[in-house]
Amino acid sequence: MGLPGKTRGKSGQWAARQQRDPYVKQARQLGFRSRAAFKLAQIDRQYRLLKADSIIVDLGSAPGGWSQYAANQVHAANQVVAVDCLVMQVIDKVQFIHGDFTQTAVTAQIAAALARHGGRADVVLSDMAPNISGIRSADQARAAELQHAIVQFCRHSLKPDGQLLSKLFVGETTADLRAQLSAEFAQVRTVKPPASRPQSKEIYLLARGYHGAA
């Protein structure tokens, strides 16, 4: 048995970091399912991303931190449509769709949910990350593929002048991905909220004014 409070290896380091993390403590106190809720909250406060009448799609929503925050910003049930391959527990005012958003059957369910609100979303959110293999080239390719799928989703699910907030990790494909968004949105900026750990390579691309490909 180890000494109290001592852990070993990467899992031990992660546990110790979680215990020290003020956002983890705040998430528990406020009932958020993950510290990630504070990332969205900070971006929203700075850029006024979510409004009371916004129709929002949260891709890769589990465990639900972003959906929880988004639901608190809107005034009616089902204005937030959450989608994930993992099962997510019920959140008040959130419609959850279980499945892969790139699959036709799931896309049809999302379209049906959005049809109740005019057919398209005002905001698409994604805090997703691809499964990491540890092989840099393969991981970069997976990240790029995921971002391309999100952009494709926006083409049939985001309103004109809509907004996208998507996570990615700084790497060789970052410039290309930003350029792709710049071709379809009026404005693209890189955002790293305070709740994003400084040592993490994650950033968020905030794309506004969707107009589609030229």
Number of C-alpha atoms within 10 A of each C-alpha: 4 7 6 6 7 10 14 11 7 9 10 13 13 12 13 15 12 14 12 10 14 12 19 19 15 14 17 12 9 8 11 20 18 19 21 20 20 22 19 24 20 15 20 17 10 10 10 10 19 22 15 13 12 20 26 28 30 24 24 23 26 23 17 25 22 27 32 23 19 29 22 14 18 19 13 16 12 20 25 30 25 26 28 21 14 14 14 16 10 11 15 14 19 23 19 25 22 18 17 16 21 13 9 10 12 17 19 12 16 22 16 13 22 22 12 11 13 10 16 25 27 21 25 26 23 21 20 19 17 15 9 12 10 8 8 12 12 12 18 20 14 17 24 21 13 17 23 15 14 20 20 14 16 22 17 14 21 26 21 17 15 21 26 27 22 22 20 23 17 14 15 13 15 17 10 11 18 17 13 16 24 18 15 20 22 15 14 21 13 14 16 18 18 11 19 18 11 10 6 10 12 17 17 23 20 22 24 22 16 23 16 20 11 5
